[in-house]
C-alpha cells in the first residue's frame, strides 16, 4: 500500500505539472497572439486613415490651386467636397484619443488651420496675384507642412507603440518558454524518480519471484519424488496386504470378519493414493484422456455393478433411469471414475434402510446430461459454492477422505469440455449432474 501511495502521489504531481505547463503555454500563446492582433489591426486601420487624410489634404491643395488659377466653379465644389471628406476622416480617428489624445488633437488643429488658410486663399482670388501668391506661401503652405508633420509624428508614435507591444509580447513568449522548459525539467525529474522507484520495486519483486520459483521447483521435485515412492513403494505392499487379507477370509473362517476389515481399509488406502496421483497428474499437466465411443447405459450399468453389493447390504435402492440410448465420445474409465465418486459419496450420506440413489442419462441439447440423485440429508446453501474445491470437506472430521473426490470429478469433466454442478435441498436430497458433448 505504501508503494502504491507513493506512485499515486508521484503520478498526480507529474500530471499536475503537465496540466499547469500546458495551460500556461496555451494562455500565453493566446494572450501574445491576441495582443499582437489588436496592435496590428489598430496600426493598420490608423495608417490607412492617415494616408487617406494625407491624400485628401493634397486634394484640397490641388483644388484650391486650380480654382485660384482658373476660377472654375468645379474646383470650388471639389474643394468643398474634399473638405467634408477630410473632416469625416478626422472624425474616424477620434476613437484613438484615449491612447494618443495629444497627437490626434494636434492633427485636428492642423487640419482646421489648413482648411481655414485654403478657404482664405480662395476668398482672396480677386486681389492682386502677387499678393495672393504671397498669402499662399505665407499661410497655406506652412499650414500644409504643419499637417504633414503632425501626421508623420502620429505614424511614428503608433509604429513605436507597435514595436513596444511586439517587444513585450516576445518577452512574454520568452518567459513562458522558460517556464515551459522548467516545468518540462520538473516533469522529467519526476518521471525519472518514478521510474527509479518502480525499477527498485520490480527488482525486489523479481528477486522474490526468483526465490519463490526456486522454492516451488524444489517443492515440485519433492512432490514427484514422494509420488514415485507412493506409487511404487506403497502400492506394492498394499497389494500384498489385500492379497493376504483375502486368503485369511477364505482359509480361516473365524478370522473372516477381521480379514474383511483389513481388505476394506487397504482398499480405502488404495483409493486415497489413486486420488493423490490423479491430482498430481492434473496439476503437472500430465493428465491424459483416451476417448472412445461408448453407451451411457453401459456406463451406468457398470457403476451400479460396482456398488450394488454395498447398497444391498445397507438396504439402499440403487436404480437406473435411462429410457433413451445415448452415445458419447469420452474416456470411459475416467467418466466411470466420476460416476463412482458421486455414487460413493451418496452411499456415505444416504440413510440406511429406505434410502434411494438414482442414476440418469438424458439428452440436453447437443450434450448428454448424467446425474446421480439421492434422498440424503442435502447440502446447506452456504456449502454449495465450496463442494468442488480441492481438499474441502463438508464434515472436516470425516475419516478416510482427503476432500479430493469432487475436485477430481470437476477436473475430469472440464477436461472433456463439459460442466458439472449440484442442486440440493436440505432434508430432501441432492442431485449431482454433469454434461458432456456428444
SETI-630463 format. One record per residue: x, y, z of N, C-alpha, C in turn; residue in three letters. Coordinates in steps of 0.1 Angstrom, whole numbers, padded with zeros to 4 digits, always signed. Example, Ala and Ser with C-alpha at 12.3 -4.5 7.8 and 13.67 -1.06 7.14 Angstrom:
+0132-0057+0078+0123-0045+0078+0132-0033+0078ALA+0128-0022+0071+0137-0011+0071+0129+0000+0079SER
//
This chain:
+0008-0012+0000+0000+0000+0000+0009+0013+0000UNK+0020+0012+0007+0029+0024+0008+0034+0027-0006UNK+0039+0016-0013+0044+0018-0026+0033+0023-0036UNK+0021+0018-0035+0011+0023-0044+0008+0038-0041UNK+0008+0042-0028+0005+0055-0024+0016+0065-0030UNK+0029+0060-0029+0040+0068-0034+0038+0070-0050UNK+0035+0059-0056+0033+0060-0071+0021+0069-0074UNK+0010+0068-0066-0001+0077-0069+0002+0092-0067UNK+0010+0095-0056+0014+0109-0053+0023+0113-0065UNK+0032+0105-0069+0042+0109-0079+0035+0112-0092UNK+0026+0103-0096+0019+0104-0109+0009+0116-0108UNK+0003+0119-0097-0005+0130-0095+0003+0143-0097UNK+0015+0144-0090+0023+0156-0092+0027+0158-0106UNK+0031+0147-0113+0035+0148-0127+0024+0153-0136UNK+0012+0147-0133+0000+0152-0141-0003+0166-0138UNK-0001+0171-0125-0004+0185-0122+0006+0194-0129UNK+0019+0190-0130+0029+0198-0137+0026+0199-0151UNK+0022+0188-0157+0019+0188-0171+0006+0196-0174UNK-0004+0196-0166-0016+0204-0168-0013+0219-0167UNK-0005+0222-0156-0001+0236-0154+0007+0241-0166UNK+0017+0233-0170+0025+0237-0181+0017+0239-0194UNK+0009+0230-0197+0001+0231-0209-0009+0242-0209UNK-0016+0244-0197-0025+0256-0196-0018+0269-0197UNK-0006+0270-0190+0002+0283-0191+0006+0286-0205UNK+0011+0275-0212+0015+0277-0226+0004+0282-0235UNK-0008+0275-0233-0019+0279-0242-0024+0294-0239UNK-0024+0297-0226-0028+0311-0222-0018+0321-0227UNK-0005+0318-0226+0005+0327-0230+0004+0329-0245UNK+0002+0318-0252+0001+0319-0267-0011+0327-0271UNK-0022+0325-0265-0034+0332-0268-0033+0347-0264UNK-0027+0350-0253-0025+0364-0249-0016+0371-0258UNK-0005+0365-0262+0005+0371-0271-0001+0373-0285UNK-0008+0363-0290-0014+0364-0303-0025+0375-0303UNK-0033+0375-0292-0044+0385-0292-0038+0399-0291UNK-0028+0401-0283-0022+0414-0282-0016+0419-0295UNK-0009+0410-0301-0003+0414-0314-0014+0417-0325UNK-0024+0409-0325-0035+0411-0334-0042+0425-0332UNK-0044+0428-0319-0050+0441-0316-0042+0453-0321UNK-0029+0452-0317-0020+0463-0321-0018+0464-0336UNK-0017+0452-0343-0015+0452-0357-0028+0458-0364UNK-0040+0453-0360-0052+0458-0366-0054+0473-0364UNK-0051+0478-0351-0052+0492-0348-0042+0500-0357UNK-0030+0496-0358-0020+0503-0365-0024+0503-0380UNK-0028+0492-0385-0032+0491-0400-0044+0501-0403UNK-0054+0501-0394-0066+0509-0397-0062+0524-0396UNK-0053+0527-0386-0049+0541-0384-0040+0546-0395UNK-0031+0537-0400-0022+0541-0411-0031+0544-0423UNK-0041+0535-0426-0050+0537-0437-0057+0551-0436UNK-0062+0554-0424-0069+0566-0422-0060+0578-0424UNK-0047+0577-0419-0038+0588-0420-0034+0590-0435UNK-0032+0579-0442-0028+0581-0456-0040+0587-0464UNK-0052+0583-0460-0064+0589-0466-0064+0604-0463UNK-0061+0607-0450-0061+0621-0446-0050+0629-0454UNK-0039+0623-0456-0028+0630-0463-0032+0632-0478UNK-0039+0622-0484-0043+0623-0498-0054+0633-0499UNK-0063+0634-0490-0074+0644-0490-0068+0658-0489UNK-0058+0659-0480-0051+0672-0479-0045+0677-0492UNK-0039+0667-0499-0033+0670-0512-0044+0674-0522UNK-0056+0668-0521-0067+0672-0530-0072+0686-0527UNK-0072+0689-0514-0076+0703-0511-0066+0713-0517UNK-0053+0710-0516-0043+0719-0522-0045+0720-0537UNK-0047+0708-0543-0049+0709-0558-0061+0716-0562UNK-0072+0714-0554-0085+0721-0558-0084+0736-0555UNK-0077+0740-0544-0076+0754-0542-0067+0761-0552UNK-0056+0754-0556-0048+0759-0567-0055+0760-0580UNK-0062+0750-0583-0070+0750-0596-0080+0762-0596UNK-0087+0764-0585-0096+0775-0585-0089+0788-0586UNK-0078+0790-0579-0071+0803-0579-0066+0806-0593UNK-0062+0795-0600-0056+0797-0613-0067+0799-0624UNK-0078+0792-0623-0088+0792-0634-0101+0799-0630UNK-0104+0799-0618-0117+0805-0613-0128+0796-0617UNK-0126+0784-0620-0136+0774-0624-0144+0770-0611UNK-0157+0771-0612-0166+0767-0600-0164+0752-0597UNK-0161+0744-0607-0159+0729-0605-0148+0727-0594UNK-0138+0735-0595-0127+0734-0585-0132+0738-0571UNK-0141+0748-0571-0147+0752-0558-0155+0741-0552UNK-0164+0735-0560-0172+0724-0555-0163+0712-0550UNK-0153+0709-0558-0144+0698-0554-0137+0702-0541UNK-0133+0714-0540-0127+0719-0527-0136+0717-0515UNK-0149+0721-0517-0158+0719-0506-0161+0704-0503UNK-0162+0696-0513-0164+0682-0511-0152+0675-0504UNK-0140+0679-0508-0128+0673-0502-0127+0677-0488UNK-0131+0690-0485-0130+0695-0471-0140+0686-0462UNK-0152+0683-0467-0161+0675-0459-0155+0661-0457UNK-0149+0655-0468-0143+0642-0467-0132+0642-0456UNK-0124+0652-0457-0113+0653-0447-0118+0653-0433UNK-0128+0661-0431-0134+0662-0417-0139+0649-0413UNK-0145+0641-0422-0150+0628-0419-0139+0618-0415UNK-0128+0619-0423-0117+0610-0419-0111+0614-0406UNK-0110+0627-0403-0105+0631-0390-0114+0626-0379UNK-0128+0626-0381-0137+0620-0371-0135+0605-0369UNK-0130+0598-0379-0128+0584-0378-0116+0581-0369UNK-0107+0591-0368-0095+0589-0359-0099+0593-0344UNK-0110+0599-0342-0114+0604-0329-0114+0593-0318UNK-0116+0580-0322-0117+0570-0312-0103+0566-0306UNK-0093+0572-0312-0079+0569-0307-0075+0580-0296UNK-0083+0589-0293-0080+0599-0284-0076+0593-0270UNK-0082+0582-0266-0078+0576-0253-0064+0571-0253UNK-0058+0567-0264-0045+0562-0264-0034+0573-0267UNK-0037+0581-0278-0028+0592-0282-0036+0605-0283UNK-0041+0610-0273-0050+0622-0274-0043+0634-0279UNK-0031+0637-0275-0024+0649-0279-0021+0649-0294UNK-0017+0637-0299-0013+0637-0313-0026+0638-0322UNK-0037+0632-0318-0049+0633-0326-0054+0647-0325UNK-0054+0653-0313-0059+0667-0312-0050+0677-0320UNK-0037+0674-0320-0028+0683-0329-0031+0681-0343UNK-0034+0669-0348-0038+0667-0362-0051+0675-0365UNK-0060+0674-0356-0073+0681-0358-0071+0696-0359UNK-0063+0702-0351-0060+0716-0351-0053+0720-0365UNK-0043+0712-0368-0036+0714-0381-0046+0713-0393UNK-0055+0703-0393-0064+0702-0404-0073+0715-0404UNK-0078+0719-0393-0087+0731-0392-0079+0743-0397UNK-0066+0745-0393-0058+0756-0398-0056+0755-0413UNK-0053+0743-0418-0051+0742-0432-0063+0745-0440UNK-0075+0741-0436-0087+0743-0443-0090+0758-0442UNK-0088+0765-0431-0091+0779-0429-0082+0787-0439UNK-0069+0783-0439-0059+0790-0448-0063+0788-0463UNK-0067+0776-0467-0071+0774-0480-0084+0782-0484UNK-0093+0782-0475-0106+0790-0477-0103+0805-0478UNK-0094+0810-0470-0090+0824-0471-0083+0827-0485UNK-0075+0817-0489-0069+0819-0502-0079+0819-0513UNK-0089+0811-0513-0099+0811-0523-0107+0824-0523UNK-0110+0829-0510-0117+0841-0509-0109+0853-0515UNK-0096+0853-0515-0087+0864-0519-0084+0863-0534UNK-0091+0855-0542-0087+0853-0556-0088+0867-0564UNK-0097+0875-0559-0099+0888-0567-0088+0898-0565UNK-0079+0896-0555-0068+0906-0552-0057+0903-0562UNK-0047+0912-0561-0036+0911-0570-0029+0897-0569UNK-0026+0891-0580-0020+0878-0580-0007+0877-0571UNK+0001+0888-0571+0013+0888-0564+0010+0887-0549UNK+0000+0895-0545-0004+0894-0530-0010+0881-0527UNK-0018+0875-0536-0024+0862-0534-0013+0851-0533UNK-0003+0852-0541+0009+0842-0541+0016+0843-0527UNK+0018+0856-0523+0025+0858-0510+0017+0852-0499UNK+0003+0855-0499-0005+0849-0489-0005+0834-0489UNK-0005+0828-0501-0005+0814-0503+0008+0808-0497UNK+0019+0814-0500+0032+0809-0495+0033+0811-0480UNK+0028+0822-0475+0029+0825-0460+0019+0818-0451UNK+0008+0814-0457-0003+0808-0448-0006+0794-0452UNK-0009+0791-0465-0014+0778-0469-0003+0768-0468UNK+0009+0771-0474+0020+0762-0474+0024+0758-0460UNK+0027+0768-0451+0030+0764-0437+0020+0755-0430UNK+0007+0758-0433-0004+0750-0427-0003+0736-0432UNK-0001+0735-0446+0001+0721-0451+0012+0714-0445UNK+0024+0720-0444+0036+0714-0438+0033+0710-0423UNK+0026+0718-0416+0023+0715-0402+0014+0703-0401UNK+0004+0702-0411-0005+0690-0411+0004+0677-0415UNK+0012+0679-0425+0021+0667-0429+0030+0663-0417UNK+0035+0673-0410+0044+0669-0399+0037+0662-0387UNK+0024+0667-0384+0017+0661-0374+0012+0647-0377UNK+0009+0645-0390+0006+0631-0395+0018+0622-0394UNK+0029+0627-0398+0042+0618-0397+0045+0615-0383UNK+0043+0624-0374+0046+0622-0360+0037+0612-0354UNK+0024+0613-0358+0014+0603-0353+0018+0589-0358UNK+0022+0588-0371+0025+0575-0376+0037+0569-0369UNK+0047+0578-0367+0059+0573-0359+0056+0569-0345UNK+0047+0576-0339+0043+0572-0325+0036+0559-0325UNK+0027+0557-0334+0020+0544-0335+0029+0533-0338UNK+0039+0535-0347+0049+0525-0350+0057+0521-0338UNK+0061+0532-0330+0068+0529-0318+0060+0521-0308UNK+0047+0525-0306+0039+0517-0297+0037+0502-0302UNK+0036+0500-0315+0036+0487-0321+0049+0479-0317UNK+0060+0486-0319+0073+0479-0316+0074+0475-0301UNK+0069+0485-0292+0069+0482-0278+0060+0470-0275UNK+0048+0470-0281+0038+0458-0278+0044+0445-0284UNK+0050+0446-0295+0057+0434-0301+0068+0429-0292UNK+0076+0439-0287+0087+0435-0278+0082+0429-0265UNK+0071+0434-0259+0065+0429-0247+0060+0415-0250UNK+0053+0413-0261+0048+0400-0265+0059+0390-0266UNK+0070+0394-0272+0081+0384-0274+0087+0381-0260UNK+0088+0391-0251+0093+0389-0238+0084+0379-0230UNK+0071+0381-0232+0061+0372-0225+0063+0358-0231UNK+0065+0357-0244+0067+0343-0250+0080+0337-0245UNK+0090+0345-0244+0103+0340-0239+0102+0335-0224UNK+0094+0343-0216+0092+0339-0202+0084+0326-0201UNK+0074+0325-0209+0066+0313-0209+0074+0301-0214UNK+0083+0304-0224+0092+0293-0229+0101+0288-0217UNK+0106+0298-0209+0114+0294-0198+0106+0286-0188UNK+0094+0290-0185+0085+0283-0176+0083+0269-0181UNK+0080+0268-0194+0077+0255-0201+0089+0246-0200UNK+0101+0251-0202+0114+0243-0201+0116+0239-0187UNK+0113+0248-0177+0115+0244-0163+0105+0233-0159UNK+0092+0235-0163+0082+0225-0160+0085+0212-0166UNK+0090+0212-0179+0094+0200-0185+0105+0193-0178UNK+0115+0201-0173+0125+0196-0165+0120+0189-0152UNK+0111+0196-0146+0105+0190-0134+0097+0177-0137UNK+0090+0177-0148+0083+0165-0153+0093+0154-0155UNK+0104+0157-0162+0114+0147-0165+0120+0141-0152UNK+0123+0150-0142+0128+0146-0129+0118+0137-0122UNK+0105+0141-0122+0095+0133-0116+0094+0119-0123UNK+0095+0119-0136+0094+0107-0143+0106+0098-0140UNK+0118+0104-0139+0129+0096-0136+0128+0090-0122UNK+0123+0099-0112+0122+0094-0098+0112+0082-0098UNK+0100+0084-0105+0091+0073-0105+0096+0060-0112UNK+0104+0062-0123+0110+0051-0129+0120+0044-0120UNK+0127+0052-0112+0137+0046-0103+0130+0038-0092UNK+0119+0044-0086+0111+0037-0076+0105+0024-0082UNK+0100+0025-0094+0094+0014-0100+0104+0003-0103UNK+0116+0007-0107+0127-0002-0110+0131-0010-0098UNK+0133-0002-0087+0136-0009-0074+0126-0018-0070UNK+0113-0014-0071+0102-0023-0067+0102-0036-0075UNK+0104-0034-0089+0103-0045-0097+0115-0054-0095UNK+0127-0048-0092+0139-0056-0089+0136-0065-0077UNK+0131-0059-0066+0128-0066-0054+0118-0077-0057UNK+0107-0074-0064+0097-0084-0068+0103-0095-0076UNK+0113-0091-0085+0119-0102-0094+0127-0111-0085UNK+0135-0106-0076+0142-0114-0067+0133-0123-0059UNK+0122-0118-0054+0113-0126-0046+0107-0137-0055UNK+0103-0133-0067+0097-0143-0076+0107-0154-0079UNK+0120-0150-0081+0130-0160-0084+0132-0170-0072UNK+0132-0164-0060+0133-0172-0048+0120-0181-0047UNK+0108-0175-0050+0096-0184-0049+0096-0194-0060UNK+0101-0191-0072+0102-0201-0082+0111-0212-0078UNK+0123-0209-0072+0132-0219-0068+0126-0228-0057UNK+0118-0222-0048+0111-0229-0038+0101-0238-0044UNK+0093-0233-0053+0083-0241-0060+0089-0252-0068UNK+0100-0250-0074+0107-0260-0082+0111-0272-0073UNK+0117-0268-0061+0121-0278-0052+0109-0286-0046UNK+0098-0278-0044+0086-0285-0039+0080-0295-0049UNK+0080-0291-0062+0075-0300-0072+0084-0312-0073UNK+0097-0310-0072+0107-0321-0073+0104-0330-0061UNK+0103-0324-0049+0100-0333-0037+0087-0340-0039UNK+0077-0333-0045+0064-0340-0046+0065-0351-0056UNK+0072-0349-0067+0074-0360-0077+0081-0372-0071UNK+0091-0369-0062+0098-0380-0056+0089-0387-0046UNK+0080-0379-0039+0071-0386-0030+0061-0394-0037UNK+0056-0389-0048+0046-0397-0056+0052-0409-0062UNK+0065-0408-0065+0072-0421-0070+0072-0431-0059UNK+0075-0426-0047+0075-0435-0035+0061-0441-0033UNK+0051-0432-0033+0037-0436-0031+0033-0447-0041UNK+0036-0444-0054+0031-0452-0065+0038-0466-0065UNK+0050-0466-0060+0058-0479-0061+0059-0486-0047UNK+0065-0478-0038+0069-0484-0025+0057-0487-0016UNK+0046-0480-0019+0034-0482-0010+0023-0491-0017UNK+0022-0489-0030+0011-0496-0037+0015-0512-0037UNK+0027-0515-0039+0031-0529-0039+0028-0536-0026UNK+0033-0530-0015+0030-0537-0002+0015-0537+0001UNK+0008-0526-0004-0007-0526-0002-0014-0537-0009UNK-0009-0540-0021-0015-0551-0029-0012-0564-0022UNK+0000-0566-0016+0003-0578-0008-0007-0579+0004UNK-0009-0568+0011-0018-0568+0022-0032-0573+0018UNK-0037-0567+0007-0050-0571+0002-0051-0586-0001UNK-0040-0591-0007-0040-0605-0011-0040-0614+0001UNK-0032-0610+0011-0032-0618+0024-0045-0618+0031UNK-0051-0606+0030-0064-0605+0037-0075-0613+0031UNK-0074-0614+0017-0084-0623+0010-0082-0637+0014UNK-0069-0641+0015-0065-0655+0019-0070-0658+0033UNK-0069-0649+0042-0073-0651+0055-0088-0653+0055UNK-0096-0645+0048-0110-0646+0047-0114-0660+0042UNK-0107-0665+0032-0110-0678+0026-0106-0690+0034UNK-0095-0689+0041-0089-0701+0048-0092-0702+0063UNK-0095-0691+0069-0097-0691+0083-0111-0685+0086UNK-0121-0693+0087-0135-0688+0089-0136-0679+0101UNK-0129-0682+0112-0130-0674+0124-0125-0660+0123UNK-0115-0659+0113-0109-0645+0111-0115-0638+0099UNK-0126-0643+0094-0132-0638+0082-0136-0623+0083UNK-0141-0620+0095-0146-0606+0097-0134-0597+0098UNK-0123-0601+0104-0111-0593+0105-0104-0592+0091UNK-0104-0602+0084-0099-0601+0070-0106-0591+0062UNK-0120-0592+0063-0128-0582+0055-0125-0568+0059UNK-0123-0565+0072-0119-0552+0077-0106-0547+0071UNK-0096-0557+0071-0083-0553+0066-0084-0550+0051UNK-0092-0558+0044-0093-0556+0029-0100-0542+0027UNK-0110-0539+0035-0117-0526+0033-0108-0515+0035UNK-0100-0515+0046-0090-0505+0049-0080-0503+0038UNK-0075-0515+0034-0065-0514+0023-0071-0508+0010UNK-0083-0512+0007-0090-0506-0005-0092-0491-0004UNK-0095-0487+0009-0097-0473+0011-0084-0465+0009UNK-0073-0471+0014-0060-0465+0013-0056-0464-0002UNK-0058-0475-0009-0055-0475-0023-0063-0464-0031UNK-0075-0462-0027-0083-0452-0033-0078-0438-0030UNK-0073-0436-0018-0067-0423-0014-0054-0421-0022UNK-0046-0431-0024-0034-0430-0032-0037-0427-0046UNK-0047-0433-0052-0051-0430-0065-0056-0416-0067UNK-0063-0410-0057-0067-0396-0058-0055-0387-0058UNK-0045-0390-0049-0033-0381-0048-0026-0382-0062UNK-0025-0393-0068-0018-0395-0081-0026-0387-0091UNK-0039-0388-0091-0047-0381-0101-0045-0365-0100UNK-0045-0360-0087-0043-0346-0085-0030-0342-0090UNK-0019-0350-0087-0006-0347-0092-0005-0346-0107UNK-0012-0355-0114-0012-0355-0128-0019-0343-0134UNK-0030-0340-0127-0038-0328-0132-0030-0315-0131UNK-0023-0314-0119-0015-0301-0117-0003-0301-0125UNK+0003-0312-0129+0016-0312-0136+0013-0312-0151UNK+0000-0313-0156-0003-0313-0170-0001-0326-0176UNK+0001-0337-0169+0004-0350-0175-0009-0358-0175UNK-0020-0352-0173-0033-0359-0173-0038-0361-0187UNK-0040-0373-0191-0043-0377-0205-0057-0384-0206UNK-0063-0381-0217-0076-0388-0219-0075-0397-0231UNK-0081-0408-0230-0081-0418-0241-0096-0420-0245UNK-0101-0412-0254-0115-0412-0258-0119-0423-0267UNK-0131-0427-0265-0137-0438-0274-0152-0437-0273UNK-0159-0441-0283-0173-0441-0283-0179-0451-0273UNK-0189-0448-0265-0195-0457-0256-0209-0453-0253UNK-0217-0463-0248-0231-0461-0245-0232-0457-0230UNK-0241-0447-0228-0243-0442-0214-0250-0454-0206UNK-0258-0462-0212-0264-0473-0205-0254-0482-0199UNK-0243-0485-0207-0232-0494-0203-0225-0487-0191UNK-0222-0474-0192-0215-0467-0181-0223-0468-0168UNK-0236-0466-0169-0245-0466-0157-0246-0480-0151UNK-0246-0490-0160-0247-0504-0155-0234-0508-0148UNK-0223-0504-0154-0210-0507-0147-0209-0501-0134UNK-0214-0488-0132-0214-0481-0120-0222-0489-0109UNK-0234-0493-0113-0243-0500-0104-0237-0513-0100UNK-0230-0520-0109-0224-0533-0106-0213-0531-0095UNK-0206-0520-0095-0196-0517-0085-0201-0516-0072UNK-0213-0509-0070-0218-0505-0057-0231-0513-0053UNK-0235-0522-0061-0247-0529-0059-0247-0537-0046UNK-0235-0544-0043-0234-0551-0031-0235-0542-0018UNK-0228-0531-0019-0228-0522-0007-0242-0516-0005UNK-0249-0513-0016-0262-0507-0015-0272-0517-0009UNK-0271-0530-0014-0280-0540-0009-0277-0543+0006UNK-0265-0543+0010-0261-0545+0024-0267-0534+0033UNK-0268-0522+0027-0273-0511+0035-0288-0508+0033UNK-0294-0517+0026-0309-0516+0023-0312-0503+0016UNK-0303-0499+0007-0305-0487-0001-0308-0491-0016UNK-0318-0485-0022-0322-0488-0035-0313-0480-0045UNK-0306-0488-0053-0297-0482-0063-0303-0485-0077UNK-0309-0475-0083-0316-0477-0096-0311-0468-0107UNK-0314-0473-0119-0310-0466-0132-0322-0462-0140UNK-0323-0449-0144-0333-0445-0153-0327-0440-0166UNK-0329-0448-0176-0322-0445-0189-0331-0450-0200UNK-0340-0442-0204-0350-0446-0214-0345-0444-0228UNK-0335-0436-0230-0331-0432-0244-0317-0437-0245UNK-0314-0445-0256-0300-0449-0258-0292-0437-0263UNK-0281-0434-0256-0272-0423-0260-0258-0427-0261UNK-0251-0421-0271-0237-0424-0273-0228-0412-0271UNK-0217-0414-0264-0208-0402-0261-0194-0406-0264UNK-0186-0397-0268-0172-0399-0271-0163-0394-0259UNK-0159-0404-0250-0153-0400-0238-0142-0410-0234UNK-0134-0407-0224-0125-0416-0218-0134-0424-0208UNK-0137-0437-0211-0147-0445-0204-0142-0446-0189UNK-0130-0449-0187-0125-0452-0173-0126-0439-0165UNK-0123-0428-0171-0124-0415-0163-0138-0411-0160UNK-0147-0413-0169-0161-0410-0166-0167-0420-0156UNK-0163-0432-0157-0167-0442-0147-0162-0438-0133UNK-0150-0432-0133-0144-0427-0120-0153-0416-0115UNK-0158-0407-0124-0166-0396-0119-0179-0402-0113UNK-0186-0411-0121-0198-0417-0116-0196-0424-0103UNK-0185-0431-0101-0182-0439-0089-0180-0430-0077UNK-0173-0418-0080-0171-0408-0069-0185-0403-0064UNK-0194-0400-0074-0207-0394-0070-0215-0405-0063UNK-0216-0417-0068-0224-0427-0061-0217-0431-0048UNK-0204-0432-0047-0198-0435-0034-0201-0424-0024UNK-0201-0411-0028-0204-0401-0018-0219-0402-0014UNK-0228-0405-0023-0242-0407-0020-0244-0418-0010UNK-0237-0429-0011-0238-0440-0002-0233-0437+0012UNK-0224-0427+0013-0219-0423+0026-0230-0415+0034UNK-0238-0408+0027-0247-0399+0034-0262-0403+0033UNK-0266-0412+0024-0280-0416+0023-0283-0425+0035UNK-0293-0423+0043-0296-0431+0054-0299-0446+0050UNK-0294-0455+0058-0297-0469+0055-0311-0472+0057UNK-0316-0483+0050-0330-0487+0050-0339-0477+0045UNK-0343-0478+0033-0353-0469+0027-0347-0458+0019UNK-0334-0456+0019-0328-0446+0010-0327-0450-0004UNK-0327-0440-0013-0326-0443-0027-0315-0435-0034UNK-0309-0441-0044-0299-0434-0053-0303-0437-0067UNK-0305-0427-0075-0310-0429-0089-0300-0423-0099UNK-0296-0431-0109-0287-0427-0119-0295-0424-0132UNK-0292-0413-0139-0299-0410-0151-0290-0405-0162UNK-0294-0407-0174-0287-0402-0186-0297-0397-0195UNK-0297-0384-0199-0307-0378-0208-0301-0368-0217UNK-0307-0365-0229-0302-0355-0238-0304-0341-0232UNK-0295-0332-0235-0296-0318-0231-0290-0310-0242UNK-0299-0307-0252-0294-0300-0264-0285-0309-0272UNK-0273-0303-0275-0263-0311-0282-0253-0318-0272UNK-0258-0320-0260-0250-0326-0250-0258-0337-0243UNK-0251-0345-0235-0257-0355-0227-0256-0352-0212UNK-0266-0353-0205-0266-0349-0190-0267-0362-0182UNK-0257-0365-0174-0257-0376-0165-0258-0371-0151UNK-0266-0378-0143-0269-0373-0129-0270-0384-0119UNK-0267-0381-0107-0268-0390-0095-0276-0383-0085UNK-0289-0388-0083-0298-0382-0073-0299-0391-0061UNK-0299-0385-0049-0301-0393-0037-0311-0386-0028UNK-0316-0394-0018-0325-0390-0008-0319-0387+0005UNK-0306-0382+0004-0299-0380+0017-0303-0367+0023UNK-0295-0362+0033-0299-0350+0041-0298-0337+0033UNK-0291-0337+0021-0289-0325+0014-0277-0317+0018UNK-0274-0306+0011-0263-0298+0014-0268-0284+0017UNK-0262-0277+0027-0266-0264+0031-0262-0254+0020UNK-0270-0243+0018-0267-0234+0007-0253-0227+0008UNK-0248-0225+0021-0235-0218+0022-0224-0228+0019UNK-0227-0241+0018-0216-0251+0015-0215-0254+0000UNK-0226-0251-0008-0227-0254-0022-0215-0248-0030UNK-0211-0236-0028-0201-0230-0036-0187-0236-0034UNK-0185-0244-0023-0172-0250-0020-0171-0264-0023UNK-0182-0271-0028-0182-0285-0029-0171-0290-0038UNK-0167-0283-0049-0158-0288-0059-0144-0282-0057UNK-0142-0276-0045-0128-0271-0042-0119-0282-0037UNK-0106-0280-0039-0097-0290-0035-0095-0291-0020UNK-0095-0302-0014-0093-0305+0000-0105-0300+0009UNK-0116-0296+0002-0127-0291+0010-0136-0303+0014UNK-0140-0303+0027-0149-0313+0032-0161-0307+0040UNK-0173-0312+0037-0184-0307+0045-0184-0311+0059UNK-0177-0323+0061-0175-0328+0075-0160-0330+0077UNK-0153-0320+0082-0138-0320+0083-0133-0332+0091UNK-0140-0337+0100-0135-0349+0108-0139-0362+0102UNK-0144-0362+0090-0148-0375+0083-0135-0383+0080UNK-0134-0395+0084-0122-0403+0082-0122-0409+0068UNK-0111-0412+0063-0109-0419+0050-0112-0410+0038UNK-0111-0397+0040-0113-0388+0028-0104-0376+0029UNK-0099-0372+0017-0090-0361+0016-0097-0348+0011UNK-0109-0350+0007-0116-0338+0001-0112-0336-0013UNK-0108-0346-0020-0103-0345-0034-0113-0351-0044UNK-0123-0359-0040-0131-0366-0049-0139-0357-0059UNK-0146-0347-0054-0154-0339-0062-0145-0329-0070UNK-0133-0326-0065-0124-0317-0072-0119-0325-0084UNK-0116-0338-0082-0111-0346-0094-0122-0348-0104UNK-0134-0350-0099-0146-0351-0108-0147-0338-0117UNK-0146-0327-0111-0147-0314-0118-0136-0313-0129UNK-0124-0317-0125-0113-0316-0135-0114-0326-0147UNK-0119-0338-0144-0121-0347-0154-0132-0343-0164UNK-0144-0338-0158-0155-0333-0167-0150-0321-0175UNK-0143-0312-0169-0139-0300-0177-0128-0304-0187UNK-0120-0314-0185-0111-0319-0195-0118-0325-0207UNK-0131-0329-0205-0139-0334-0216-0148-0322-0222UNK-0144-0310-0219-0152-0298-0223-0167-0299-0218UNK-0168-0304-0206-0181-0305-0200-0183-0296-0188UNK-0195-0296-0182-0198-0288-0170-0203-0298-0159UNK-0201-0293-0146-0206-0301-0135-0212-0292-0125UNK-0222-0297-0118-0229-0289-0108-0237-0297-0099UNK-0245-0290-0090-0253-0297-0080-0265-0289-0077UNK-0276-0296-0074-0288-0290-0069-0292-0297-0057UNK-0294-0290-0046-0296-0297-0033-0306-0289-0025UNK-0314-0297-0017-0324-0291-0008-0322-0298+0006UNK-0320-0291+0016-0318-0297+0029-0330-0305+0033UNK-0328-0317+0037-0339-0326+0042-0346-0333+0030UNK-0343-0330+0018-0349-0336+0006-0339-0345-0001UNK-0327-0340-0004-0317-0347-0011-0309-0339-0020UNK-0300-0345-0027-0291-0338-0037-0290-0345-0050UNK-0288-0337-0060-0286-0342-0074-0273-0336-0080UNK-0263-0345-0081-0251-0341-0087-0252-0344-0102UNK-0248-0335-0111-0250-0337-0125-0238-0332-0133UNK-0236-0337-0145-0225-0332-0153-0229-0334-0168UNK-0225-0326-0177-0229-0327-0191-0216-0329-0199UNK-0218-0337-0210-0207-0340-0219-0211-0338-0233UNK-0202-0334-0242-0206-0332-0256-0208-0346-0262UNK-0217-0346-0272-0219-0359-0279-0209-0362-0290UNK
//
